[in-house]
Amino acid sequence: MLSSPTATITVTSTKTITPTVTQTSTPLAHLRCEYFSYNTSVQSDTIFVNIRIYNTGNTAVNTAGISTKYWFTQEGIDPSTAEVDDSRILPSGKDIKAGTTTSVSVLNCSQDRLLTTGFGVDVLQPGEFIEVHLRIHHTSWQSYNKYTQTNDYSFGLQTWFTQWNKIGLYYNNSLVWGIEPDCSQPVPTPTIGFAMFKKIKKVLNYLQ
């Protein structure tokens, strides 16, 4: 007697297993900023910016990832520039001035100038600090080129290094210390009203 054929059903899974990717964030450095100025006068032809950057963490920090920001306002006619007078890792006293950079940029904000400072490749060990001495001045040393320091966001009256949260301290472009000024509202471009336009036109016609 012939037996009836038996059908076998095979179930094949078509589900693809997707590996789970876990994102890990780069740990931020533990840094602290201190500041003072040599000149606390209301008006000055030079803005002195003296900063200490402490490594308060338990691991060494690559100094190339560190940068600072100092916000101020532009007075005078000529553009502003910045100089590095000295830059060292302390307490060892290692000179890092050659790798320290500055740039002054223009902002559309009530604090319309920004001094950014960066550093070359080096190592800041736990407990060590960078001490950098900077000067902001106009490109021309004329008597009319004066800064009013009291309306500068980052300016302070202290005469020796003190913790200061109005200077931004960054590691790999992420803020790790300080409070940035509110630049969310751009400064409106001044416009000439119709009445003022008529007065200017009248003066110009008179001068012709």
BELQUI-V430775 format. One line per field, one symbol per residue. ss: DSSP state (2 for helix, 1 for strand, 0 for the rest). psi: psi as a letter, one per 40 degrees, with the letter a starting at -180 (. if undefined). burial: # if it has 24 or more other C-alpha atoms within 12 Angstrom, else .. A space follows every 10 residues. Layout:
# BELQUI-V430775
ss = ???
psi = ???
burial = ???
This chain:
# BELQUI-V430775
ss = 0000000000 0000000000 0000000000 1111110000 0011011111 1111100000 1122211111 1100000001 1111111111 0001102220 1111110000 0011111100 0011000011 1111111100 0000001122 2000000000 0110000111 1001111000 0000000000 0002222222 22222220
psi = hhihihhhhh hhhehhhhih hhhhihhiih iihiiiidhe idiiehhhhh ihhhheaeii hhdeehiihh hiihiidiii iiihdihihi edehhfddeh iiihihigid geihhhhiia hahhiheiih hhhihhiieh gidegiihde ehdeiieiei hihheehhhi hfehheiihi ihfdhihihi ihiddddddd dddddde.
burial = .......... .......... .......### #######.## ...####### #####..... ###.###### #####...## ####.####. .....##..# #####...## ########## .#####.### ########.. ....#####. .#####.... #.######## #...####.# #......... .......... ........
